Amino acid sequence: MRKIIGFTLSSFLLAHTIHAQTTIHHDPEIEQMVKEVSADSLQSYIKQMVAFGTRNTLSAKNDHKRGIGAARNWVLSKFNAFAQQSGGRLTAYIDTFTLAADKKRVDTATLLGNVVAVLKGADPNDKRIFLISGHLDSRRTNVMDRTGDAPGANDDGSGSAAVIECARIMSRHAFPATIIFVTVSGEEQGLLGADFMASKAKKQEWDIEAMLNNDIMGSNNSSETQIIDNTRIRVFSEGLPAYETEQSAKNIRQFGLENDGKARQLARYVKETGERYVENLEVVMIYRNDRFLRGGDHSPFVEKGFAAVRITEMNENYNHQHQDIRKENGIQYGDLTEFMDFEYLRKNTAMNLSNLANLAKAPAMPEEVKVEVKNLGNYTDLNWKAPKTGKTKGYYVMMRETTSAVWQKKFFTAETNYRLPYSKDNYFFAVQAVNETGNESLGVIPIPAR
C-alpha cells in the first residue's frame, strides 16, 4: 500500500512540475518587429515591381524604367536605404554571373543578378547564416517572351516584397548570427539564380542553418474550387534527404527517421514559431518538397544538404499564374495587383520575420546529442554538449509520439542530460538550446550512444 501511495504522489509531483513549466516565451523584441510589418509597405513594393512592366530574366538589363535590370537596381536601392539605419551591419550588392545559352529557356548568353543584403551577425564567433529568399523575375505564358507585360504581382512579387520588408525592419536590430536577404533571378528559367547561390554557398562552406523560400504567398483564393481563406499558409519540406541519401539510409531505416530530416525539422520550427507570434494564422505543413509539376528556389539548397523549405499560399489561383493579361469568357487572367490580399501577405511576412529573428537570436544547436541504448528499460536517458556559440540559459527536451506531425511536449533543464519516464521505443525526442529571452535553436535528433 505504501509503494502505491509513494508512486502516486511522485507521479503527481512530476506531472505538476511538467504542467507548471513555461516552455513558450514571447520575446518582446520579436513581438515589436512583427507589429511593424506593414501591409501598406508591402503593397507599395509590389506596385513598384509591377510598374517595371516585365521582370522576365531575359528582359532588358540596361533600361532604367523597364525590365529585370531596372527592377534589381530598385531592390538594391531599397537595401542600401535600409543600410543607412543599420549602424553599418547591413551591406548590399548585386551578385552577377553570365549564363550561357542552353537552347531551352535561355536562348542567348545572359547576365543574371541576385540582389543580396547581408545583415552581419554581432557575434564574431557565430558563423551561422539564416537566409530568406523570393524570386524577382516574372513571366508570361511563354517563358521566353521578354517584351510583353508580365506584372508578376504575386509570382513572385509577394515573396520579394516579404524579403524587402523583413530587411527594412530587421536591419535596425542586431542579431548574433548573420541573416541574408536575397531576391534571386532566373527562377522561371529553371531556378538558375538559386542554383548559382546554393553552389557558391556549398563551395565556400557557408554555415546556412535554415533557408526560407517564399514563392506565391499573397493571394487568398483558388481557381476552380473558389475557396477564399487568408488564415492558412503552407510550408513544404522534403522527407528523405536529397543530399547523401545512401549514406544516411541505414540510420533512417533503423531508427524510423523518415520524417525527421533537416527540412522537416525546420518546417516544424516554422509552424511553432510562426503561430506563436502571428495571430489568426495556421502554418500547414505539407510533406512534399514542392507541388506537382512545379519547382522552387529552395530545391538547389536542399540538394546541396542545407535545411530549406518553401512557403506558399494555401489556395493557388492558376488564372493569375504564368498567364498573359487578357479577358476570356468574363474571366480576367494575369498576375495583377488587384488579386492580392495585402493583409494576408502581411501575416505571412510576419511569420517569416518571427522565424528569422528567433533563429538568429537563439544559441547554436546543442552538440553531440545522444540517447542511451545500452540497456533495455522504460526510461529514456539523453545527453549532449553545449552549443559552440550563444549564451544558453538551458535546453528544451522535446517529445512526440511516432505518428505525431508536431512536437507534443517540452521539458526544460539547465543540465546537459535529462531522464524521462517515457520509453525511447515509443517516442521521438529532440533537444534545443534556449537563451534568457526564450529564443530556441533548431532541434537536434539524438543518435544512439555507443
Beta strands, then each sheet from edge to edge (+ up, - down):
strand 1: 90-99
strand 2: 110-119
strand 3: 128-135
strand 4: 178-184
strand 5: 207-214
strand 6: 232-236
strand 7: 282-286
strand 8: 308-313
strand 9: 326-328
strand 10: 331-333
strand 11: 367-371
strand 12: 380-385
strand 13: 394-401
strand 14: 409-413
strand 15: 417-420
strand 16: 427-434
strand 17: 447-448
sheet 1: 1+ 2- 4+ 3+ 5+ 8+ 6- 7-
sheet 2: 9+ 10-
sheet 3: 15+ 12- 11+ 17+
sheet 4: 14+ 13- 16+
end
